[in-house]
Amino acid sequence: MVMKSRAVALAAALALVLSACGGGDEQAQGQMPPPEVGVVTVQPGNVPLEKDLVGRLAPYRSADVRARVPGVLQRRVYEEGSDVKAGQVLFRIDPDQLQASLGQAQASLAAAKAEYANAKANADRARRLAPERFVSQSDLDNALAAERSAGASVQQAQAALDNARINLGYATVTSPIDGRANQQQVTEGALVGQGTPTLLTTVDQIDPLYVNFSMSVSELDQARRALGGRETGDADVQVMLPDGSQYEHPGKLDFSGNVVDPATGAVALRAVVPNPDRRLLPGTYVTLKAVLGQQAGAFLVPQAALQRDDRGPFLMVIGADGNVVRKDVVANRTQGPDWVIGSGIEAGDQVVVSGLQRVQPGQPAKGTPWQPEGSPPEGQAPAAGEGEAPAEAPAAAPADDADAADPAEQG
């Protein structure tokens, strides 16, 4: 009788447990929790419009130093590769022949002045005697003409003297600008300046420097569209050194061409970069990071959030009612790890970044802050549910113990 009552009680308890488990399954199937996904809350702002380009450094000014008078190059005065000042002597040309030409011009001027003095005296005498009819009108006219001719000869001789002085000054070749003087192109003892000016050296101003680069028409048009049709203006340019480090002195865009090169389909641009320590050298190819302006009202979303289909790029957004909404967007470009979104989303939208495979438009979802490292501390509800299942095993252990105890009692 005791064994029968025990069996009845055990069966009732087992039925109660099975009924409770079955009811939990039905409740779980009827009320599935919404999936947890990683989201970012976006806000509009001014996003720098950056472009990575390749450019070449060039001197800010470059002057050719030439021999403008004929002569023999005597010596080089400057040190090759050194910095020179405007007006500093670089070369000396043999001045003897030029000095002789100057002396000849001085003598010619003295002779012209003497002739003018004689002509002027004759003209003055004729002017005094003409009223008393002591000289004819023809003699007066000749005297005045001789005076004017002698005066013109003086001016001509003075101009020749000035030219001779200038040529003598060219025998001392100076730097036209401040900069760095390069190697000499002609050695001492060479005959220079015969017929055409002879190139002696060049002087380059390397502080600041120009950076010449180009952008394709499509890139330039994209930049202008991103800026709302405005021109790039005074863009900031950052030079990256060959070792990958950033040059400490940023530059400014100072020229933007308005003609497309038919050979390359690109537009020429130029920036000015300070070079106070002479670290950069002309002719070097460098990598540039040009900030062409600020794109106002743009959004930054992680690249993992953007999806594409035949309709174009889109984002999944959790709406105010907790349901997922698809929003078609205009994705302008990538910037670092993010996409720059021009339009299609609004301030405060919760954009789904991780768990996109678990959401559908119109279905509910629970958003948790997204962690870029991919290991969010939250959003692991399914794993926690799985951890609760083994907890039921200890509850069944007493029943097993009871069953194991029955044979002992029967015995």
Secondary structure, DSSP 8 states (H G I E B T S, - for coil): -HHHHHHHHHHHHHHHHHHHHHHHHHHHHHS----EEEEEE---EEEEEEEEEEEEEEEEEEEEEEE-S-EEEEEE-S-TT-EE-TT-EEEEE--HHHHHHHHHHHHHHHHHHHHHHHHHHHHHHHHHHGGGTSS-HHHHHHHHHHHHHHHHHHHHHHHHHHHHHHHHHHTEEE-SSSEEE---SS-TT-EE-SSS-EEEEEEEEEEEEEEEEEEEHHHHHHHHHHTTT----S-EEEEE-TTS-B-SS-EEEEEEEEEE-TTT-EEEEEEEE--TT--S-TT-EEEEEEEEEEEEEEEEEEGGG-EEETTEEEEEEE-TTSBEEEEE-EEEEEETTEEEEEES--TT-EEEEE-GGG--TTSB-EEEE--TTS--SS--HHHHHHHHGGGHHHHHHHHHHHHHHHHHHH-
